[in-house]
Amino acid sequence: MALEKVVGAVLNMRGIKGYFRFQQASPFDLTQIDVNLTNLENKVGPYHVHLFPVSSLRPNPCSNDNVGGHWNPFELNTNDPSYPNGPGSTHDQYEVGDLSGKHMSLAGRTAYADTFTDFNLPLFGQNSIVGRSVVIHLLDGARYRWLMIKCGAVNTTKHTGGKKTIIKGINQNYTHKKEGKKQTMTE
């Protein structure tokens, strides 16, 4: 019986196109993250997994009141001077959801494509990121793009109250095709 979990999001919002893909073979393996984003226009920076999924049933679904803060089940103090400032430390030194801190900010980029592994980003168990949200922030800290990591159909809804777009579901049952060494994802 295969345990492997693969979750991802295909993005096509306000000119930004691409995907996030998370794959973990078992609870004992590293999580592989594939990111491919275009048309970032040097406007975005940090990206994180947040505590709760995006809910279209609540007003202002993109607020901290709705998605909560960064996924930080071990309650690391990010204000402590010893908290890492950017990539370079072991993954357990960061919040579980601090993707840009562990792997690299999107700041100053028009496009970003990379594959990396994370030993502290589980898709299994009580600290799993499945069912939470991924947020890409503007450089000024405002939230710009929302993705919900979970199994289900991909539905996009524009949020009219600011520079935010919501993905209400992530399709676990997508196909991918190899092009050389790169993989592309389709719905």
N, C-alpha and C positions, 0 to 999 in steps of 0.2 A: 504494500500500500504506500503510494507516494504521498509525502507530507508537503511537498513544495508549494509555496504560496507566491503568486505573482499578482501585484496590483499596479495600476497605472492610470494616467490621465492623458488623453489627447487634447491639446489646447488649440483653439483657433478663436481668439478673442481680441477685439480692438487692435488687430494687426499682429499681435503676438501669436506665433504658431509654434507647435512642438509638443513635447511630452515629458513626463516624469514616469519612470518605470522602476518599481521596487521588486526584488526577487530574493527569496530566502529558501534554500533547499530543505532546511529543517530548523528546529529551535536551537540547534548546536552549531549552525553555520553562520558565516558572515552574510549580511544583506548587501546585494549588489544594487546600485542605483545608477540608472541610465538617465541622463538629462540631455535633451536636445531642444533648444529654444532659439527662435529667430525674431527679428524686429523688436528687440528690447529697447532700442533707441537711447541707450545710455541713461535711462530713467529709473531703473530698478536697482536694488542692492541686495539686502539680506533676504533670506527665505528660511522659513521655519515650519515645523509641525506644531500645530496648536492643539489645545486640550480637547475641544469639542468639535463635532461636525457642524457644517453650515446648515442652518435650518431656514427654509423659505417661509415657515409658518410664523416666524417672529419678526417684529419690526426691526429694522436696521440689522439684518442678519450678519453683517461683517464686523460688528462691534466686539470689543473685548467682553462685553456682557454676554454675548452669544457664543463666541468661539473660545473665550478664555485666553489665558496667556500661553506661553510656549509649553510644550509637553516636557515636563520636568519631574518625573515620578520620584526621583531621588532627592528632590528639593535642594539642588545645588544653589549656592548663593552667587548669582552672577555679578553682584556688586563687590564681592570679595576681590582684593587686588591680585589674588592668585588665579582668578578665573582667566582662562586663555583669551587673548585678543587676536583671533584669527586662527587659521590652520597651523598645525605643527605639534600639538599635544596629543596624547592618547585620547581616544573617543570617550572614555569614561570621565574625563575631566570637564566635559561639556554637558549641557542639558541634552537629553535624548533627542529633542526636536530641533536643536541648533544646527541645521544643515549647513548654512553658510559659514558659521563659525568653524565647523569641523572640516569643511571641504572647499570653500571659496565663495566669496560674494559675487553677485552678478554685476556689481558696480563697474561702470566704464565699459560696458560691453554692448555691442549691437546684436550679438549672437553668442550662444554658449552650447557646446556639445562636449560631454565627457562621460566617462564611466568610472565609478569608484566604488569601494567597498566600505562598509561601516560595521564594526563589531558591536555597536551599541545602538542599533535601530531595528528592533525586533518586529517581525510580522506575526509572531506567535506569543501567547501568554498574556499575563496581566499588564505588561508594559508595552504591548503591541501598539504600533501607530495606525493599524487598520481601524477605520471608523472615526478617525480624527480629521483635521483639516490641515492643508498646507497653504501657507500664506507667503506671497512674494510682496515685499514692501517697496514703496518708492524710496528714493534716496533720502527724502526728508522724513522718513519713518511712517508715512501714511500707507495704508494697505491698498494694494493695487489689484492683485489677482487672488482668487480663492479656489482651492481645490479640495475636494473631500476624498480622502483615501478610504475606499470601501468597495465592496463588490456591488455591482448593479449597473444599470444603463447610464450612459453619459447624457446629462441634460444640462444645458446652459441657460442661465437666466441673468439678464442684465439688472444691476441694482442702480436705480436712478438717483440715489442720494449721494453720489460722489463718484470718484474714479475707481469703481469696483466692479468686478464681474464675478459671478458665482458659478461654480460647477457643483451641481447638487449630487452627483453620483459619479463614481469611477467604474469603468467597465473592466471587470477582471477577465472577461471572455473576449479579448481582442486577439487579432492575429498579428504576427509580425513577419516581415520578409527580410531576408538578408540581402544587402547590396555591398558586395565585397566584405569588409570586416565590420561595417556599420549595419545596424538594424533600424528599420523604420516601423512605426506602428500605425495600424489602421483600425477603424472601428469595425 
